[in-house]
Amino acid sequence: MDKVWKAAAWPAGPRLKWVLLLVWIIVAAVASPLAIKLSEAQKNDASSFLPSQAESTRLFEAQKLLPGGDAVPAIIAFVRDPELTPADRTVVEALGHRLEGFSERPVGMPIPSPKGNTLLLAVSLAQNADIVEFTNKVKEIRRIVRDAAPPGLQTSITGPAGLLTDTFDVFSGVETTLLFVTAGVVAIILLIVYRSPLLWLVPLLAVAIADQTATGLVYLAAEYGGLTVNGQSAGILRVLVFGAGTDYALLLIARYREELTRHTDTHAAMRVAIRRAGPAIVASAATVIISMLCLLLGELNSNRGLGPVGAIGIAAALVTMMTLLPAALVVCGRGLFWPFIPRYGMDAHEESGLWSRIGTIIAARPRTIWVAATLVLTGLAFATMHLNTGLRQDQGFTKPVDSVIGQELVQRSFPAGTTSPAYVIANAAAADEVHSTITRNPGVATVVESGRGAGLVQFLVILSQPPDTKASFDTIRQLREAVHAIPAADALVGGNTAVNLDLRNASVRDRKAVIPVVLVVVVVILGLLLRSVVTPLLLIATVVVSFLAALGASALAYDWLFGFAGADPSLPLLGFIFLVALGIDYNIFLMTRVREEVGRIGARPGVRHGLAVTGGVITSAGVVLAATFSALFILPLVQLAEVGFLVAFGVLLDTLVVRSILVPALAIDIGPKIWWPSRLAKLLPDQPETAGIGPFKSSDNGPVAAVRPSGASGRAGKT
């Protein structure tokens, strides 16, 4: 394996470094124009996330057989309190005729409310694969309506078309905002960490090139490879590349800086740094990549799309930080670290006084500390019972949008489900029985036939409950059960509320399918890296407890601190993937160094020294990753804000509690047996591997206590 890493250190070659820089400049020039186009390849309508076998999806396919059956309704509301004027009614009727050109079906006469203060127009817009063209039509209708409305007449465009347009508009601004915010956050943190006016620029430029490369590759996969990309996955891609890429840079630069104190030649120092830090970085990236790809086992296209998107991002960050960054650092030389230039012969280990003191405190009472930390995490984990995954689609914005305002206006005067109708398609021969079956359901306010063709009949169904509520979901379930029982009807029930019900059901199934596989994958990778059975099981247990604690704390924060109406159904799975895969990173960084030190100076001092020399850089890495995910919170989408808070809080919990306190305390308390079945498990607590394996070492006077490193004192097991 060491030969492999010696070969992998080629980016530090005196000549190859210049070739690498040139190659990456070309890559950046090609990738940047592609990255700009990613928003054009996004699919942000909920129906595109569903698997083909979902009932809602099958209804969409059946609607294509009907004339205008797959049209998306835009519900236009006109409201004046206490009542509309004759002039208002005249304007609305004229608008109905004017908007005929946008509609696949006759617009018809305005529908008045019983109170006389509201009129509704329904414009059926043709489905369009070009989402930009579709949303531009909705925006044009909004402009026409607002320009024509008399003073005091409130107008709003809602319904599926309005909601889709508002969602797309929010997502379309995500990438640019996130790019500048994330880059700014990373730049500030790197300046604080390195306290150098120059050094921070190199990793920031490298991670920016990784971001453009990843985004360009994702665009190509979406445009030509059929990959499903939405605003959420595009936003997460950006923070994932910046966060993980900066983490890898921090770890490599820290080891390079250390090796510069041991080598006069910068090329030699970088080669050793790559060999020492490389395995941990690659194992960390492999954990995240494989965990992300486990999402392909799910049913939802949104999850299945996020998996490759995240994997591409991490792979781009890994390759960039293991090739471009080393080459750039060697080209710049030691002066890049000014004013704190590492010189040959300086203290090699750069122990942090703070983390050294923390290690001493933990070593004094390891069992008390890990038990207390576990109790705190377990207490937070119980708060997951407070998590409400019933966030409705109209509750997904943190700022008011026109479609949600319109939905509220309509619900004041019409049945609550007016803006989000359900649809039932069945064989035309069973039309009468299907109609009567739908009508008998107590959750149905109105049902009308809305089209025939190809031997099929479609009914538009207005529910009496608001969209995406438990009551409306129950009505959809009841309708499906009832119409499915009609002989030879072959009935299907769909529409926006049915789509969201199917999404929730698929989210639950995805959690059950993906989470166990991710756990197995992470344990296997850790086992291969650390050459132990006990350590991987212990680390994965701590990270799972940490995830549950973060999820519980987030549930309380969503409700009590931010006032969110609920959490998106996909949140637990996404949070698990990110926190387990990313959270295990810091344990990998710590325990690979601890394993190295245990073999050199013994188990107990090895844990303490490993914590002391990695504490600063790992904490910085955790803060960077948490800060980049926090950037999601500035966006006006509850879904992304929740992901950002959960991952940021969870990463800090992993960094400051699990990796810094819980894992070292467990490692010290368990002792060398934590490395079973490797040779290190046979050491005494203070015995280095170089002193011999086994409880005794021969001497001239017969068996004596195992040799300890210089400076160790007291009985075995004491420090």
N, C-alpha and C positions, 0 to 999 in steps of 0.2 A: 504493500500500500504506500509505503514511503517513496518507492520509486515512481509511483503514479503521481504523487504530489510534487516530486522533484521535476517531473516532466511538465506538470501543470503550471510551474512557475515561469514559463516562457515569456509572459508579458513583461517581465523585468529584464529581458535581454537588451544589451546595449544597442542593437540595431532594430530588433523587432518592435521596440517601443515606438519608434517613429512610424513604422508601417501601420501599427495599430491606431495611432492618432489619425493618420490619413484615412484609414478605412472607416473609422467612426465619424469623421467629418462628412464623408460621402453618404454614410447611412443616415445621418441627421438631415442632410439636404434632401434625400429622397423621401424620408418618412414624414417630415413636417407637413408638406402639402396634403398627404393622405390623412394625417391626423385631424386636420381641419374639417374634413368631410364626414367625420364619424356621426355627427348629429343627423346627417341625411339618411343614414342607414338604420336609425333607431326605430323600434316599434314600441310605442307606449300605450297602446290600447290593451285593456285587460284580456280581451278575447284571444289575442295573439300569444298569451302565455300558456293557454290551456293545451293539454295533450289532445291528439286527434280522436281518442275514444270517449272524451267527455261528452255528455249529452248536449251541453251548450254548443260545443264545436260542431256536432252532427246537425244541430238545428241550423247553424250558419250555413252549412253546406246545402241543406235542403232549401233554405231561403233563396239561394241562387237560381233555383229552378222556377221561381215565381217571378212574374214581371215586377221589377222594382222591389222584390221581397227582401233583399238584403240592404235596403236603404237605411241610413242612420238618421233618426229623427232629431231635428232641432226644434225645441219648444220655445216659442217667443211669447213672453209675458208682457202685457201692457196693464199698468196698475195706476189708478188715481183714487185717493181717498178723499171724501167718503164715497164718491161714485164717479163713473166716467161721464164725460160730456158728449153731446151729439157730435161735436167736432172731432173728439177722440175716436168715436166709432167710424166716422167717415175716413179719417186718416188710416186707421187699421185696415179697413176694407180695401182701401187703395193699395196699401202695402201688400196685402194678400195677392192681388193681381200682379203687382210689380215683382214679387219674389217667385212667381211661377217658373221663371227661367232657371232657378236654382234647384227646383224640386223634381224628383222622379215621379211624383204623383200629384194630382190636383191639390192645391193648398186648401181650398174650400173656404167656407165662411168662418169668421172668428167665432170661437166658442165663449159665450158669456158665463160669468160666475153667478150663482144665486144672489149674491149681495149687490151685483151690478157695479162692482169696482174693478173687475179684472176681465180682460179678454185674452184668449190664447190663439196663436196661429201655430200650426205644425208644418214644418218644411222638411221633406224627406230628401236628404242628400245622398247621392250615389256613393257607394263604397269606392275608395280610391287607394291604390297601392302607394301612391305618392302622398305621404302624410302632410307634407308641406303644402301641396296643392289643396288638399281637403281643408286644412285649418285656415288657409287663406280665404276660402269661400265663406267659412263661418265668420271670419273677421270682416269681410266685405258686407255680409248681411248685417252684422252689428253696426257697422258704419252707416249703412242705408237707413236702418231703423232709427238710430239715434238722431240722425240729421233730419228725419221726417217727423219725429215726435214733437207735438206742441209743448210749450213750456209747462212744467208741472206733471207731465205724463212720464211715469217711471217705466223704463224698458229693461228687459234682460233676456239673454238667450241661454237657455239651460237644456236639460235633456242630455242624452248620450253624446250628441254632437258638441254641445257646449262644454260638457265636462271633459271630453277628449281634447278639445282645443286648448282649454286652460291647463290641462296636465302637460300637453306638449310644449306650450309656451314656457312653463316653469322649467321643464327638463332641458329645453333647448338652450337655456342660459347657464346650465350647470357647469359645463366643462370649462368655459372661459373664466368664470368666477372662481371655481375651485383651483384652476391652474395658478392664478395670481395669489390667492389666499394661501394655498398650500406652499408654494414656493417662498412666499414671504415668511411664513411661520418657520419653515426649515432654515432659511437664511438667518433669522434672528437666533434660533437655538444653536446653530453651528457657530455663530459669532460668540455666543456666551460660553459654549463648551471649549472652543479652541483659543479664545482671547487673542486671536491673530487677525490682522487686517487682510491677509491673503489666503490662508489655508482653507477657509470656508467656501471660497469660490470654486475650488476644484471638485469636491464632492457634489456641490449644488449643480454645477454644469453637467457633471456626469449623470446625475439622477434626472436632470431635465432631458438629456438625450435619451435616457432609458424610457422616460415617459412618452416622448414623441415616437420612439421606435415601437413601443407597445401599442400605443393608440393607432398608429398606422397599420400595424399587423391585424389589430382587431377590426379595423374598418375593412380591410381586404377580406377577412374571414366572414364578416357580415354581408358584404356586398356580393361576394362571389362564392362563398362556402356555405351559405345558409345558416350562419350562426345568428341566434336571436340576441340582439343587444337593445337594451332600453336605457332610459335616463339614469336609473338607479345603478345598473352595472357599469355604465360609462363613468359615473361619478365615483363609484367605489374603485374602479380601475386607477383613477388618478391618485387618490389618496393612498392606495395600496402600493403603487410603484414608488411614490415619494417617501412613504413611511418605511417600507421594507428596504428600499434601496439605500436610504440614509442610514438605517440600522447596520446594513452590511458594510457601508463605508466607515462608520464609526468603529466597528470591530476591527476591520483591516487596518485602518490608520493607527489605532491604538497599539496593535501588535507591531506594526512597522516602526512606529515611534520608539517602542521598546527595543526592537532589534537594532535601531540606529545607534543605540548606546553600546552595542556589542560588536558592531562591524564598522570598519572605516569606509567600505564601499557601499553606496546606496543600493546598487543592484543586488548585492549579496544579502543585504538587510531585507529587501523586498522579497527575495526568493524564500528566505526563511519565514517571513511573515505570512506569505501565501501558504506555505506548507503547514504552518502551525494554526493559522486562523481559518484556512480554506475548508478543512473537513467540517467544522462547526457551521460555517456559512452555507456550504452546500447541503448539509443535512437539514439545516433550518429551512432553506428554500425548497428542498425536496419535500419536506413535511407539508408546507403550505401548498405546493403545486399538486401533490397527490391528493391532499384533503379537498382542494378545490375541484379536482377532477372527479371526486366521489359524488359531486352534485349531478353528474351525468346519470347516476342511478335513479334520480328522481323523475317524477312525471311532468312537473311544470316546466314549460319551455323557458320561463324566466330564470329558474334555478339551473336548468341544463345549460342555458346560455352564460350565466354568471360563472359557472365552473371553468370553462375554457378561457373566458375573459380574464378572470383572476390568475389562472395558470400562466397565460401569455404575459401578463404584467410582471409576475414574480420571476419568470424565466428571463425576461428582458432585463429586469433589475439585477439578477444574479450575473448574467453574462457581462453586462456593462461594468458592474463593480469588480468583477474578477479579471477584466481585460483592460478596458479604457482607464479606470481609476488607477491601477498599479502603474500603467505606462505613464500617465500624466504626472503622478507623484514622483516617479523616478526622474522624469525630464526636468521637473521643477527643482529637484534637489533639496538639501536640508534647509536652505534659506526660506523655503515656503512656510516653515514653522515659526518664523520670526514673530515676536521677540523671544519665544521660548524654544530655542533651537536645541534639539537633542544632540549631545556631543558624545563621541566615543569615550567610554570609561565612566560615564555618569551612572547613577543608580539604575540598574536594569529593570527592576520590577515595578517601580513607580507605585508603591503601595499607597492607597488612600488612607490617611489617618483616621478619617471618619469610619470607613468600612472596616478598618483594622480594629477599631474600638468596638464596633457592632459585633464583629466576629468574636471578640473576647467576651462580651456580655452573653452572647448566645452559647458559647462553649461552657460558661459557668453553670448554666441551668438549662440545658437543651430540652429536656422533657417538659419542664414547666412551660417553656416558651412555645414549643410546637403544639402542645395541648391547648394553650390559651388562644393561639392563632387559629387553630382548627375550630374552636368553639365560636369565635367571632365570625368566621366565614360561614359556618353552619347556621348561625343565627340569621345572617343576611339571606342565606339560601332559602330559609322558610318563607321569606317575603315573596318568593315566586308565586305563592298561592294568591297573591294580590294582583298578579298580571292578568290583564284583560286583553285578549287578542281579537276583540270585536270591532276594531276600527273600521268605520264605514268609508266608502270612497269619497263622499262629500266632506268627510272630516279630515281628509288627508292634506289640507293646506293650512299653513300657519298664518296666512294673510287672507283677507277677503278676496274672492274671485267672483266673476260675473255669474258663472253657472250655479254656484252654491247660493248666491244671493237670490237668483231667479227661482231655484228650487224652494227656498223658504217662502218667497212671495206666492208661488203657486199653491203651496200646501195650506196657506191661509184660507183659500176659497174653493179648492178642489180636493178630491181624494188624494191622500198622501203619496200614492204611487204613480201619480199622473206623469211625472217627469221621467220615470224609468219603467216603461211598460214591459210586461212579460209577453212572450209569444208562444203560441201552441200551433204546431203543424201536424196534420194527420192526413190520412187517406180521405179523399173527398167523399167516398161512399159512406164513411162513418161521421160525416160532418154534424148531423143533427144530434147524435148521441154525445159526441165530444162537446158540442156547444152546451147542451143541458148539464153535462157533468161539470164543466167549468163554472157554470152559473150557480150551481148548488153549493159551491165552496163558500163558506162564510167570510173568507179573507179577500174575496173578489168584489170590487166595487162596480166594474163595468166590463163587458166583453162584447166585442164587435168583430164580425168577419172582415178581414183586411186584405184578402187576395185569394185567387184560385189559379191553378195552372199545373200542367204535367200530372194530373190526377191527384193533386194535393190541395188542401185548403189551409189557410192561415187565419188564426184568431189573435187579435190584439187584446191583451188582458190588463186592465188597470187594477192594481191591488189597493186595498184600503189602508195598508200599513206603509210607513216610509221605507224607501229602498235600503237594502242591506242590513235590516234589523233582524233580530231573532224571530219576530213575528212574521216578517215577510219571507224569511228563509223557511219557516215552518209551512207557510202557504205554498211555496214552490215545491216542497217535499210532498205535501198532500196532493197537489195538482198532478205531479208526476205519478204518484202511486195510483191515483184515480184513473187518469187517462191511459196509463200503461195496461190497466186491467180490461180496457175495452177491446173486445175481439176484433182482429183484423184492422185496427185503427193505426197501428205502428206510430203512435203519437210521440212527439218530442216537445219538451218544455224548455225554453231558453229566454234570452233577454239579459239585461245588465245584472239584475239581482240574481238570476240563475247562474250567470257567469261567475259572480263573486262567491256564490255558494260553492260552486265547483272548485274555485281556486282555494277556498278554505279547506275543503275536503282533501284536495291534492296536497296542500301544505302539510297536513297531518300525516298523510301517507309518506311524503318525502322525508319527514323527520324520522319516522320509524325505519325507513330503508337506508338512509345515509349515515346517521349518527353512529350506529354500531360498526359500520365499515371504517369510518374515520378513526374510531378508537383503536381498532386492530392495526390499521396502517401506521398510526403514530407510534404504537408500542413496538411494532416490528422495526421501524426506522431507528428508534432510540436503542433498541436492543443491539442492532448491528453497529451503531456508532459507539456505544458505551461498552459493548461486549459484556453485558450483564442482563440478568433476568429480573432481579429485584428492583434495580434503579428505574427502569422504564415503567414498571407497574406503579411504583411509588410516585414518580413524576406525573404520570397521566392522572392518577387519583387526585393529586394536589391541584392540577389544572382544571379538572372537572368540578371540583368543589369551588374553585375560584370562579369558574363560569357561572355556576348556580348562584353564587353570592353576588356577582355582578348583575345577573339578570334580576335577582330579587331587589337589589338596591335601585336598579333602573326602573322597575315597576313602581316603586314608591316615588321616585323622582318624576316619572311621567305624570303621575296623578297629583301629587301634592306640590311639586315645585313648578312644573311646566303647564299643568292643566290640560294635558292631552286627553282626548276622549277615549283613547285605547291604544293598543299596539297592533301593528300589522301582523297578520297571521304568519308571515314568513320570518318574522324577527327571531324567534328562538333558534331556528335552523341556521340562519345567517350568523347570528351571534355566536353560536356554537362553533361553526366552521372557523370564523376569524379568531375567536379567543382561544380555542384549543390549539389551532395550527400556529397562530402568532404567539400565544402565551407560552407554548412549549419552547419557542425560540430562545427565550431568556434562560430557561433551565438548561437548554442545550449549550448556550454560550458559557454558563456557569459551570456545569458539570463536566464538560470536556476539559476545561482548564483545571478543575478540581482533580479530575482523574490524572492529568499530567503531573500535578503537584503531589498527589498522594503517592505516586510511584517514586517521586524524588525525595520527599521529606516525611512521609507517613500520613495516616488517615486523618487524625484530628488536626494536626497543623496544616495538612494539605487542604482541608475544607476552609480553614480560617484564611490561609494565604490565597486560595483561589477566590474567595469572596473579596478579600482586600484589593487584589490587583484587577478584578473585573467589575467591582461594584460601581465605580464611577462611569465607565463606558457603557455598561448595561443599563444603568439608570438613565443616562443620557439618551440611549437608544429607545427606551420605553417612553420617555417624555416626548421624543420626536414623533413616535408612532401615535401616541395618544393625541398629540397636538394636531397631526395631520388628519386624523379621523374626526377631531373636534370641528374641523373646517366644514364638515357636512352639516353641522348644526346651524350654520348661517343661512342655509338654503330654505326657501319657504315651503318645504315639504315635510310633513310629520314623519313619514316613512324613513327618509334619509336622516332626519334629525335624531330619530330613535336609534338607528344603527350607529350613528356617530357617537352619541352619548354612551351607549352600551359598550362599544369597543374601546373608546377612550377610557372610561371608568375601569373596565375590565383589565386593560393593559397596565394601567397604573397600579391596580390591585395586584396583578401578577408581578410587576416590577418591584414594588415597594414592600409587599407583604409576603407573597409566595416565594419568589426567588431570593429575597433578601433575608427573610426570617424563617419561614416555615421549612423550606428545603434544607438550608444549612443546619437547622436544629435537628431535623430528622436524620440527616447524614451523620452528624456527630453522635447522636444518641444511639443509632443502630450500629455505627462503627464500620469496620471493614467488610462485614457481611453484606453491606448494601451493594458490593461489587460482585457478589456471587453470580456465576461460578468462575469468574476470572481469577487469575493468580493473586490479585490484590485482596481478595476476600480472605486469604490465609495470613495476612499480616496482623500484627498487633496494632492497637490504635495509634501508637507513636512510631511505628517501624516503617522505614522506607523500603521500597522494593529492592534497592541495591544492597540492603543489609542481609538479604537471604530470605527465603520463604519458609515459613513454619514458626512455631512458637519458641524454638531455641536455636542458637547458633554455636557451633563448636568453638572452643578455645583451649588453651593449654591446660586449663584447670577443669576441663569437662564442660557439660552443658551449663550455660549461664543465661541470664535474661537477655532477650533480644537486644541487639545494638540499636540505640536511638540516635537521631541526628544531634549534632552539637547544639547545646543550648537547651535540650529537653531536660526536664527535671521531674522528680517524684516518681510514683508508681505508674505502671502501665495503665493508660486510660486517663491520666492526669495531664493537664497542661499548665 
